[in-house]
Amino acid sequence: GSDIIAGRKMRFLVAGGQNVAVVARSIQALAKVGDECYIQAFEDGLTLRTVNSSRSAFASFHFSPLFFQTFERGGGEVQGPSKVVMKAMLSVFKSPASAERGVELCKLVVNPDTDRLLVQFLCRHGVTKTHTLSVMDCEQLQAVYSRDSCTNTLCANPRLLADTVVHFPSNQEEVTLEVNGTKVMFRNYVEPGQDSHQTVLTEFVLTAPEFDRFSVQESSEITFCLKELRGLLTFADLSRMPVNIHFSEPGSPVIYSVQDSAMDATFLLATLAEDGTLCRGARGPSGNSSCVEISGMESVSRERGERGDSSGDLDPPSGPQIPLDISTGPLDLSVGDEDEDIPSTPPPKKIFRSLFFPSTLPPHPPSTPRHEVLATASESEDEI
């Protein structure tokens, strides 16, 4: 029995110094997007993901086994993700600079049998700091997208982009990115009908030679939320990693990414639909919620009651939800018609192409309360 339990336990050792700081910065970047951190180990590495409350922004950090001194994912089949409250993660990795200076080794252990995440720092002078966080079973969270399908690709030094967005006020909600064959323009978004004479208009123009890569197949103008992007730019700037931007027409998600041989980060942001319409969902032939792929994003349509058609008006929902698909058969992939407003992020007056993500849970998932963060300090490496 103990061997089985040990086999399910996931254990990762991160070298002190710069690698621990990278983990801390990644969590701080994820916190700019969502309130919960999804942790999952695969054969090719450890992934941290999050999604914002309106399902319009998705962020993921993937660390390959090369990033770790020890990478043990528990063997057997890939286990489902574990969900941790983001504030709890931030309380542990609150200072990347201090972690880089004082931590010699970071130990991460996820034990599905006790619903605990152990984070242990082996510091200088023999000091050991141990944090035990509660984890929860959760739905699968995954976005489907393709960089190759995007018509426009940019690559820039993170300092160039950071120096551009820093001039927008902290309360600026959306920015517009416009490109043509010779230049890139960033400007604050002004709502239609808003008096431009009472609004400060800010625009920055960057020319093609300022980018490491400038591939624009067609002129485009997209509008997206700025808050989530700031987190990635801060991470990239501190890590000195170039930022790649992939996008197409308005309404399709814009993909920001950074990567090297040991890790990669991807942020997907919804963009304002040019015609004012939203992604539409479809009902599968079985009558259950079905999985649909729209604008490069895998999404889950809302249950349409007893109607099997894809036309007609629906009452607007109070907010996008992640429906549960409890069917045992394969999901039906189809595209239909259905409008939905996004109530929170982006702001309620904006009509954005929403990005939904699939989820799978048992038919009757247990109710798991959120626990307070447990933090203890010891001189030994206590196991969960």
C-alpha positions as CSV (number, residue, x, y, z in Angstrom):
1,G,0.0,0.0,0.0
2,S,2.8,2.4,0.8
3,D,4.5,1.7,-2.5
4,I,1.3,2.6,-4.3
5,I,0.9,5.8,-2.4
6,A,4.5,6.7,-3.1
7,G,4.0,6.1,-6.7
8,R,1.2,8.6,-6.9
9,K,3.2,11.3,-5.3
10,M,4.8,13.9,-7.6
11,R,8.1,15.4,-6.6
12,F,10.1,18.1,-8.3
13,L,13.4,19.7,-7.2
14,V,14.3,23.2,-8.5
15,A,17.8,24.5,-8.2
16,G,18.3,27.6,-6.2
17,G,19.1,31.0,-7.6
18,Q,17.8,32.0,-11.0
19,N,15.5,28.9,-11.5
20,V,13.6,29.5,-8.2
21,A,13.2,33.1,-9.2
22,V,11.7,32.1,-12.5
23,V,9.1,29.9,-10.8
24,A,8.2,32.8,-8.5
25,R,7.9,35.3,-11.4
26,S,5.8,32.9,-13.3
27,I,3.3,32.6,-10.5
28,Q,3.2,36.4,-10.2
29,A,2.4,36.6,-13.9
30,L,-0.3,34.0,-13.6
31,A,-1.8,36.0,-10.7
32,K,-2.4,38.9,-13.1
33,V,-4.8,36.7,-15.0
34,G,-6.7,34.3,-12.6
35,D,-7.5,33.5,-9.0
36,E,-6.6,29.8,-9.1
37,C,-3.5,27.9,-10.2
38,Y,-3.9,24.6,-12.0
39,I,-0.9,22.3,-11.5
40,Q,-0.4,19.2,-13.7
41,A,2.6,17.0,-14.5
42,F,3.1,15.4,-17.9
43,E,5.8,13.3,-19.4
44,D,7.3,16.3,-21.0
45,G,7.2,18.6,-17.9
46,L,5.3,20.5,-15.3
47,T,2.5,22.9,-16.3
48,L,1.0,25.8,-14.4
49,R,-2.2,27.3,-15.8
50,T,-4.9,29.8,-15.0
51,V,-7.9,31.5,-16.6
52,N,-9.7,34.7,-15.7
53,S,-13.2,34.9,-14.4
54,S,-14.8,35.6,-17.7
55,R,-12.8,32.9,-19.6
56,S,-11.5,35.6,-21.9
57,A,-7.8,35.2,-21.0
58,F,-5.8,32.0,-20.5
59,A,-2.2,31.7,-19.3
60,S,0.2,28.8,-19.1
61,F,3.8,28.2,-18.0
62,H,5.4,24.9,-19.0
63,F,8.7,23.7,-17.5
64,S,10.5,20.8,-19.2
65,P,12.3,18.1,-17.1
66,L,15.6,19.9,-18.0
67,F,14.5,22.8,-15.8
68,F,14.5,20.6,-12.6
69,Q,17.3,18.8,-10.8
70,T,14.7,16.0,-10.1
71,F,11.5,15.4,-12.0
72,E,9.3,12.6,-10.7
73,R,5.7,12.8,-11.9
74,G,4.4,9.8,-10.0
75,G,4.6,7.2,-12.9
76,G,1.7,5.5,-14.6
77,E,-0.9,7.5,-16.4
78,V,-1.0,11.3,-16.4
79,Q,-2.9,12.4,-13.3
80,G,-5.5,15.1,-13.4
81,P,-4.6,18.7,-12.4
82,S,-4.6,20.0,-8.9
83,K,-6.0,23.4,-8.1
84,V,-4.5,25.8,-5.6
85,V,-5.8,29.2,-4.6
86,M,-3.5,31.8,-6.3
87,K,-3.2,33.9,-3.1
88,A,-1.8,30.9,-1.3
89,M,0.8,30.5,-4.1
90,L,1.7,34.2,-3.9
91,S,2.2,34.0,-0.2
92,V,4.9,31.3,-0.7
93,F,6.6,32.8,-3.8
94,K,6.1,36.5,-2.8
95,S,9.7,37.7,-3.4
96,P,11.6,36.4,-6.4
97,A,14.6,38.5,-5.5
98,S,14.9,37.0,-2.0
99,A,14.4,33.5,-3.4
100,E,17.2,34.1,-5.9
101,R,19.6,35.3,-3.2
102,G,18.8,33.0,-0.3
103,V,17.3,29.7,-1.6
104,E,19.7,26.9,-2.5
105,L,17.0,24.3,-3.4
106,C,13.2,24.3,-3.8
107,K,11.3,21.1,-3.3
108,L,7.7,20.7,-4.7
109,V,5.7,17.7,-3.7
110,V,2.1,17.0,-4.7
111,N,0.3,14.2,-2.9
112,P,-3.1,13.4,-4.4
113,D,-3.9,11.1,-1.5
114,T,-3.7,13.9,1.2
115,D,-4.7,16.9,-1.0
116,R,-1.6,18.8,-0.1
117,L,1.1,20.7,-1.9
118,L,4.4,20.8,-0.1
119,V,6.7,23.7,-0.9
120,Q,10.0,23.4,0.9
121,F,12.9,25.9,0.6
122,L,16.4,24.8,1.7
123,C,18.1,28.1,2.4
124,R,21.5,29.3,3.4
125,H,23.0,28.5,6.8
126,G,21.0,25.3,7.1
127,V,17.6,27.0,7.4
128,T,14.6,25.0,6.0
129,K,11.2,26.7,5.4
130,T,8.2,24.4,4.7
131,H,4.8,25.5,3.4
132,T,1.9,23.2,3.1
133,L,-1.0,24.3,0.9
134,S,-4.4,22.7,0.3
135,V,-5.1,21.5,-3.2
136,M,-8.5,20.6,-4.8
137,D,-9.5,18.3,-7.5
138,C,-10.7,20.2,-10.5
139,E,-11.8,20.2,-14.1
140,Q,-9.4,19.9,-16.9
141,L,-8.3,23.3,-18.3
142,Q,-6.8,23.4,-21.7
143,A,-6.9,25.8,-24.7
144,V,-6.5,24.7,-28.3
145,Y,-4.8,27.1,-30.6
146,S,-2.4,27.2,-33.5
147,R,0.3,29.8,-33.9
148,D,0.9,28.6,-37.5
149,S,-2.6,29.6,-38.5
150,C,-2.1,33.2,-37.6
151,T,-1.4,35.5,-40.5
152,N,0.8,38.0,-38.6
153,T,3.9,37.3,-36.4
154,L,6.0,39.7,-34.5
155,C,9.0,39.2,-32.2
156,A,10.4,42.0,-30.0
157,N,12.7,42.6,-27.2
158,P,10.6,42.7,-24.0
159,R,12.0,46.1,-23.0
160,L,10.7,47.6,-26.3
161,L,7.1,46.5,-25.4
162,A,7.4,47.2,-21.7
163,D,8.6,50.8,-22.5
164,T,5.6,51.1,-24.8
165,V,2.8,50.0,-22.5
166,V,4.2,51.7,-19.4
167,H,3.0,55.0,-20.8
168,F,-0.6,53.9,-20.6
169,P,-2.2,54.6,-17.2
170,S,-2.7,51.7,-14.8
171,N,-6.4,52.0,-15.1
172,Q,-6.3,51.7,-18.9
173,E,-8.5,48.6,-19.7
174,E,-8.0,48.0,-23.4
175,V,-5.4,48.9,-26.0
176,T,-5.6,48.6,-29.8
177,L,-2.7,47.0,-31.8
178,E,-2.7,48.0,-35.4
179,V,-0.2,46.7,-38.0
180,N,0.6,47.2,-41.7
181,G,3.5,46.4,-43.9
182,T,5.9,48.9,-42.3
183,K,4.9,49.7,-38.7
184,V,3.1,48.7,-35.5
185,M,0.9,51.1,-33.6
186,F,-0.3,50.8,-30.0
187,R,-3.1,53.2,-28.8
188,N,-5.7,53.4,-26.1
189,Y,-9.1,52.1,-27.0
190,V,-11.9,54.6,-27.2
191,E,-15.5,53.3,-27.1
192,P,-17.7,54.1,-30.1
193,G,-19.8,57.1,-29.3
194,Q,-17.4,58.5,-26.7
195,D,-16.4,62.1,-27.2
196,S,-12.8,62.1,-28.3
197,H,-12.4,65.7,-27.3
198,Q,-12.8,64.7,-23.7
199,T,-10.5,61.7,-23.9
200,V,-6.7,61.7,-23.8
201,L,-5.5,59.8,-26.9
202,T,-2.2,58.0,-26.6
203,E,-0.5,56.3,-29.5
204,F,3.0,54.8,-30.0
205,V,4.4,53.9,-33.4
206,L,7.1,51.3,-33.8
207,T,8.8,50.7,-37.1
208,A,9.6,47.3,-38.6
209,P,13.4,47.5,-38.0
210,E,12.7,47.7,-34.2
211,F,11.4,44.2,-34.2
212,D,13.5,41.0,-34.2
213,R,10.9,39.5,-36.5
214,F,8.3,41.4,-38.5
215,S,6.0,39.2,-40.7
216,V,2.8,40.9,-41.6
217,Q,0.8,39.2,-44.3
218,E,-2.3,41.4,-44.0
219,S,-3.0,44.7,-42.2
220,S,-5.0,44.1,-39.0
221,E,-6.3,46.0,-36.0
222,I,-7.1,44.1,-32.8
223,T,-8.2,45.3,-29.4
224,F,-7.6,43.4,-26.1
225,C,-7.3,43.9,-22.4
226,L,-4.0,45.2,-21.1
227,K,-4.0,43.9,-17.5
228,E,-3.1,40.3,-18.4
229,L,-0.4,41.4,-20.8
230,R,1.4,43.4,-18.3
231,G,2.2,40.3,-16.2
232,L,3.8,38.5,-19.2
233,L,5.8,41.5,-20.2
234,T,7.2,41.9,-16.6
235,F,8.2,38.2,-16.6
236,A,9.8,38.4,-20.0
237,D,11.7,41.6,-19.2
238,L,13.1,40.3,-16.0
239,S,14.0,37.0,-17.7
240,R,15.4,38.8,-20.7
241,M,13.4,36.6,-23.1
242,P,12.0,37.9,-26.5
243,V,8.2,38.1,-26.8
244,N,6.5,36.5,-29.8
245,I,3.1,37.9,-30.9
246,H,0.8,35.8,-33.2
247,F,-2.6,37.2,-34.4
248,S,-5.0,37.5,-37.3
249,E,-8.3,39.2,-37.7
250,P,-10.4,40.9,-34.9
251,G,-12.3,38.4,-32.9
252,S,-9.6,35.8,-33.0
253,P,-7.4,35.5,-29.9
254,V,-3.9,37.1,-29.9
255,I,-1.2,34.8,-28.7
256,Y,1.8,36.2,-26.7
257,S,4.6,33.8,-25.9
258,V,8.1,33.5,-24.6
259,Q,10.2,30.4,-24.7
260,D,13.7,28.8,-24.3
261,S,15.0,25.3,-24.1
262,A,13.7,24.7,-20.6
263,M,10.4,26.5,-20.4
264,D,7.8,28.3,-22.3
265,A,4.9,30.7,-21.4
266,T,1.8,31.4,-23.4
267,F,-0.9,34.0,-22.9
268,L,-4.0,33.9,-25.0
269,L,-6.2,37.1,-24.9
270,A,-9.6,37.6,-26.4
271,T,-10.0,40.4,-28.9
272,L,-12.8,42.7,-29.7
273,A,-15.0,41.3,-32.6
274,E,-15.0,43.7,-35.5
275,D,-18.7,43.1,-36.3
276,G,-19.8,43.1,-32.7
277,T,-20.7,39.4,-32.7
278,L,-19.5,36.7,-30.4
279,C,-18.5,33.1,-30.8
280,R,-21.6,30.9,-31.1
281,G,-22.1,27.4,-29.6
282,A,-23.8,24.3,-30.8
283,R,-25.7,21.5,-29.2
284,G,-24.4,18.0,-30.0
285,P,-26.8,15.3,-31.2
286,S,-26.8,13.5,-27.9
287,G,-28.4,16.5,-26.2
288,N,-25.4,17.1,-23.8
289,S,-23.1,20.1,-23.7
290,S,-20.7,19.7,-26.6
291,C,-17.2,20.8,-27.2
292,V,-16.7,23.2,-30.0
293,E,-13.6,24.8,-31.5
294,I,-14.0,28.5,-32.4
295,S,-11.2,30.9,-33.5
296,G,-8.6,28.5,-32.5
297,M,-10.0,28.0,-29.0
298,E,-11.6,24.9,-27.6
299,S,-14.8,25.9,-25.9
300,V,-17.9,24.3,-24.3
301,S,-21.3,25.4,-25.4
302,R,-24.1,26.1,-22.9
303,E,-26.9,23.6,-22.6
304,R,-29.8,24.7,-24.8
305,G,-32.6,23.1,-22.9
306,E,-34.9,20.9,-24.9
307,R,-34.3,22.7,-28.2
308,G,-32.0,21.0,-30.7
309,D,-31.7,23.9,-33.2
310,S,-28.9,26.4,-33.3
311,S,-31.0,29.4,-34.1
312,G,-33.2,31.7,-32.1
313,D,-32.5,34.1,-29.2
314,L,-31.5,33.1,-25.7
315,D,-31.7,35.0,-22.6
316,P,-28.2,36.4,-21.8
317,P,-26.5,34.5,-19.1
318,S,-25.4,36.1,-15.8
319,G,-21.9,35.1,-16.7
320,P,-20.0,32.5,-18.7
321,Q,-19.6,29.2,-16.9
322,I,-17.5,26.1,-17.5
323,P,-20.2,23.5,-18.1
324,L,-19.5,19.9,-17.0
325,D,-19.5,17.2,-19.6
326,I,-20.2,13.9,-17.8
327,S,-20.8,11.8,-20.9
328,T,-18.6,8.8,-21.3
329,G,-18.5,8.9,-25.1
330,P,-16.4,11.2,-27.3
331,L,-17.4,14.8,-27.5
332,D,-19.1,16.0,-30.7
333,L,-17.1,18.8,-32.4
334,S,-19.3,21.2,-34.2
335,V,-20.0,24.9,-34.6
336,G,-23.4,26.6,-34.4
337,D,-24.8,30.0,-33.5
338,E,-25.2,31.6,-30.1
339,D,-24.4,35.1,-28.6
340,E,-23.1,35.8,-25.2
341,D,-21.9,38.9,-23.4
342,I,-18.8,38.9,-21.2
343,P,-19.7,40.5,-17.9
344,S,-16.5,41.0,-15.9
345,T,-13.1,40.9,-17.6
346,P,-13.2,42.4,-20.2
347,P,-15.6,45.2,-18.9
348,P,-19.3,44.7,-19.4
349,K,-19.7,47.3,-22.2
350,K,-17.2,45.6,-24.4
351,I,-18.2,42.8,-26.7
352,F,-15.3,40.4,-26.9
353,R,-14.9,37.0,-28.6
354,S,-15.1,34.8,-25.5
355,L,-12.6,32.0,-25.0
356,F,-14.1,29.0,-23.2
357,F,-12.3,25.9,-22.0
358,P,-13.4,22.3,-21.6
359,S,-13.9,20.7,-18.2
360,T,-14.4,17.2,-17.0
361,L,-15.5,16.2,-13.5
362,P,-17.1,13.1,-12.0
363,P,-20.9,13.1,-12.2
364,H,-21.2,14.1,-8.6
365,P,-18.0,15.8,-7.6
366,P,-17.5,16.2,-3.8
367,S,-17.8,19.6,-2.4
368,T,-14.3,20.6,-1.3
369,P,-14.1,23.7,0.9
370,R,-11.2,26.1,0.5
371,H,-8.8,25.8,3.4
372,E,-6.6,28.4,5.0
373,V,-3.0,28.3,4.0
374,L,-1.0,26.2,6.4
375,A,2.6,27.5,6.9
376,T,5.1,25.8,9.1
377,A,8.8,26.0,9.6
378,S,11.1,23.1,10.4
379,E,14.7,22.0,10.2
380,S,13.8,18.7,8.5
381,E,12.2,17.7,5.2
382,D,8.7,16.6,6.4
383,E,6.8,14.6,3.8
384,I,3.1,15.2,3.3
